[in-house]
Amino acid sequence: MDGGAAGALCCGRCGGPAAAARAARRQRFRAAVFARPGGDLSAAGSARRTARGATAARAATPGRAGGAGEATGGAAHFRAVTGTLLDISPHILVVATDAGEQRFALTAGAAVWHGGAVHATELRPGERVVARLAPGRKDVADKVWAGIGRVAGTISESGAGQLTVAEGTSRTQAVVIAPAAANRIRVRFPHLEPGNLIDLIGLRHGAVLEALVPATSQPAYLASRLTRVPAVVKTAAGTFSGSATWHEPAGPGEEPRGVAYPAIDPAAGCAEAALAAPCPAELPYLAVGSMVSVRNDCTGAARVLPVTSCGAAARLFHDRCLNCGTSPRGRVADLTLASFVELGGDPERACFNATIAVRP
Amino acid sequence: MTFARSAEQMQIPLLALVLLGACAAKMSRVIRARSIVVVLDATSLFPPRLRRAATMAVCFTELCLGAGILATSGRAWLGWADGVRLATALFFLIAMCAIVELREFRPGVGCGCFGELSSAPPGPRSVLRAALLAAAALVSLHGGELTLPPAGPTAALDLGILMAEFLLVAALSPEVGEVLARLGYTEPCEVRAAPPQRAITSLRRSRAWRCHATLAPAEKPADMWRELCWWYLVYPGRDGAGECDIVFAVEVRPRRPAIRAAVVPRPTGPPPEGAPARPREAAAEGVSPAF
């Protein structure tokens, strides 16, 4: 039994063949139980749905639901490639990916991030890179991030510019604050004592993150004093909007594309989420394996992605995203790095305003 | 002259109501959460070590000013009235400046003026409201004792001014939309917490369960998950063709939930990833309009 009737379900950044098979199996069962002989899965209910002002979840038709990672919407469709840097020149990028060695041409204006804007030749082989491909091109990269990492969670230990941060209950991260960025980070995160929340972006050096950029401002509350934001669910045409952030893959087994969703049903349990942490806002309950459509309100890019984890860190923050306007609510999705980039987000900017639609 | 006098006097109930309402909204949130930390947003411009004290000071000031305005509107403490009203004007001017600063330096944080109702980042309306209330407090200076007007045109004028000002303050308050939404709010099923045991109990009592009893479903579900308004339960079983999975969907509803069922044959070989299975049987029981 993957998730007992009342037992805990480990949904911590589910990855690997077993998790993918479980998600596919659940989709299959869901489709089967709502199938009607010779009919569309939801056609019979559509009229009633319209009349009753159905929510997002009900608005989409399962028969038309796209597969994971399917791009939707009329905006530019980005693709992202993650891998290990093998070689780089001012014009060519060579990356070792799961599919083998791949070569990409760098556009004249291609930006390269490695703790800040750098020249392409400053990168060294062996770096973990994420490259965003130019829209409509399979072999041209227009932006590259090397060694980027992020840690968001509760400080569990601190001292002398070094922090240990708990991301949920099952994962801890070591952070070293870069001396050059210390003042900048202390302005946004004045309290670096245990129990306070922190969200930092920086360069990944093995198991340690060298923090360079504060991803948000420190919330006024301690992680242990988190309360539910009593926001009324406001769905417009069956969707809800908020801030979409990103997280690093927990390991090689994690699905490269997906969403850590902060409102996995609490009765199902979640190994990563602190039990005391309520959902940041009232969001529809979903399960690991549910499909959601995520649209970047800043670029218009949209994709259908599976829920792969419970978004333990996203539950802790009630902040708003301030890119291209203020997001109407806090964090509604914590995307994997590849998905975030493919939706047109810039990881060093921490978030984008997103609109989510649940696809049953 | 009568209009000016009425305008001066009608600021008193308006200011008292706003101040006491703001204090009550903050305190109700503190009492429910049993911690003052939940209303620290209102003082997020202060250094963190001062926020708790600043929040308590703001609440206390609102309470004192609100009660003071009411107390000094009578004859007993009339001598203190102008001082209290001047302090109120100063308070709202400071509040206006604080909101302007908040919009500049912490644009993602709500002002917390009315507790949890003010969780959205403040806009220009919030600034205007604080300015209007400061102006109202200044207008009320030298307003003298608050007296009941004689029935007739004077009373109608007083009432009209009061109503107009309330409407103006409401129009400048983003919290009103939140209040109206809550008044007409019923929790949708997709955000309603529902214990899984209730779904199992409902299922065991249902006709769908009895119809599939011949397939010998196991005692415990092999998989169970909640998605939107439905609990899904999967039981392993056997039919004439071999092993199968019996899938039940139980609606999240306190009474008489809709229950659907399907029997899905186990794939003999490795199934194609994500390919939907063709159900061999599907049954519905009171299908919910939710789907």
Interface residues (C-beta under 8 A of the other chain):
Chain A: M1 D2 G3 G4 A5 A6 L9 A20 A21 R22 A24 R25 R26 Q27 R28 F29 R30 A31 A32 V33 F34 A35 R36 P37 S42 A44 G45 R48 R49 R52 A54 T55 A57 R58 G67 A68 P190 H191 S217 Q218 A220 Y221 L222 R225 T227 V229 P230 A231 V232 V233 K234 A263 D265 P266 A267 A268 E282 L283 P284 Y285 L286 A287 V288 G289 S290 D319 R320 C321 L322 T326 P328 V358 P360
Chain B: A33 S35 V37 V38 L40 D41 S44 P47 P48 R51 R106 P107 G108 V109 E116 S119 A120 P121 E178 A181 R182 Y185 E187 P188 E190 V191 A193 A194 P195 P196 Q197 I200 K220 P221 A222 D223 M224 W225 R226 E227 L228 C229 Y232 L233 V234 D245 V247 F248 A249 R260 A261 A262 V264 P271 E273 G274 A275 P276 A277 R278 P279 A282 V287 P289 A290 F291
